[in-house]
Amino acid sequence: MSGGVDSAVAAARAVDAGHDVVGVHLALSRAGGTLRAGSRGCCTIEDAMDARRAADRLGIPFYVWDFSERFRDDVIDDFVAEYRAGRTPNPCMRCNEKIKFAALLERALELGFDAVCTGHYATLLDTPEGRELHRASDNAKDQSYVLGVLTAAQLAHTYFPLGSTPSKALVRAEAEERGLTVAQKPDSHDICFIPDGDTRGWLADKVGAERGEILDRTGAVVGSHEGAHAFTVGQRRGLQLGVPAADGKPRFVLEVRPVSNTVVVGPKEALACAEIAGERFSWAGRAPREDRFACHAQIRAHAEPVPAMAELVDGVLTVRPETPFDGVAPGQTAVLYDGTRVLGQFTIDRTVSAVPVGA
């Protein structure tokens, strides 16, 4: 129970369904004075108190489990390492993969529980070939993308009571009717361990800032920067280029090269991506029957899925979209779908631009 309205209503529905429910809040930070700032951050002292009040209202036992060390090692340190390597990670994916459906689930099973129930908006479907993960009925709230890291073994022990709810407004109304004080609590945004939203400043403190060059696609120096970690593919603002483009058009970050501490910029058209590939992949349930298969690929939590062809060769999963992706950064996660069903996911290690240099 995160302390938000979704997990509170999910717990209430689990109780109504006749399950033996225990509320668990995850302590993910050793910073004891951490307090919530509006809708920024989560997993704070305030959230823990909100979760406890909801559990009391439902009449279920409530515990706080300290996973701060696992969270630091598997999520925060991974986030820093990925930025050091010039990649753009998604910490919510890592948290679901390593904490909520790994560390939490492992402990729950050891204690004799059957499943971890959360307030995620996604749907589970049991078929003769195994359990499948599908999109939620409310596309606007669908969270199947960030759950794409779940494996068949993890899906077998998960429960998403909100997946078939048509809208978040109905969840809030239900919370009001149940007398849950979190009914109108704002959703959390931004990265939970950077509650002030200043990712650039936070990374500068962790990674360090070193002045470097900004290059165009031909290798010509067009500006300088105070630290490559502060840039991500697709970024337009804050480049402070000293040499204008020949055509006078804005330029965008196309690549971050941490080894040389350089940033490459170019025209918006060069952000078009014809191919993505990665070695770190997993299947959400049964794997595709063929090594080459049609799918829809989604590269961000709120991006539109794109029709594509995927191919697995020598342990590398490659996806080629029918129409180019826009602004893909290594380190992002691509989630593959068959209709509403999540097939699996992979971390993007390599991209190929649809616009060659000089075009």
BELBEL-V577041 format. One record per backbone hydrogen bond with DSSP energy under -1.0 kcal/mol. CO is the residue of the C=O (numbers start at 1). NH is the residue of the N-H. Records with the same first field share a line. If there is no record, write none. Layout:
# BELBEL-V577041
CO->NH, NH
This chain:
# BELBEL-V577041
4->8
5->9
6->10
7->11
8->12
9->13
10->14
11->15
12->16
13->17
14->19
15->18
23->63
25->65
27->67
30->32
31->34
34->45
37->40
39->189
40->37
44->48
45->49
46->50
47->51
48->52
49->53
50->54
51->55
52->56
53->57
54->58
55->59, 60
61->23
63->25
65->27
67->71
68->72
69->73
70->74
71->75, 76
72->77
75->79
76->80
77->81
78->82
79->83
80->84
81->85
82->87
83->86
90->94
91->95
92->96
93->97
94->98
95->99, 100
96->101
98->103
99->104
102->106
103->107
104->108
105->109
106->110
107->111
108->113
109->112
116->159
120->122
121->143
123->134
125->132
127->130
130->127
132->125
133->342
134->123
138->141
145->148
147->150
151->155
152->156
154->157
155->158
157->116
159->118
160->163
162->165
163->137
168->172
169->173
170->174
171->175
172->176
173->177
174->178
175->180
176->179
180->183
182->185
189->41
191->194
194->197
197->199
198->202
199->203
200->204
201->205
202->206
203->207
204->208
212->225
213->263
214->222, 223
215->265
216->219
220->216
222->242, 243
223->214
225->212
227->230
228->231
232->235
235->253
245->248
252->266
253->234
255->264
257->262
262->257
263->215
264->254, 255
266->252
267->270
268->271
269->272
271->327
272->354
273->325
275->352
276->319
277->349, 350
278->317
279->281
280->347
282->345
283->285
291->312
293->310
295->308
296->337
297->306
298->335
300->303
306->297
307->322
308->295
309->320
310->293
311->318
313->316
316->313
317->278
318->311
319->276
320->309
325->273
329->332
330->88
332->348
334->346
335->298
336->343, 344
337->296
338->341
340->135
341->338
343->284
344->336
345->282
346->334
348->331
350->277
352->274, 275
356->359
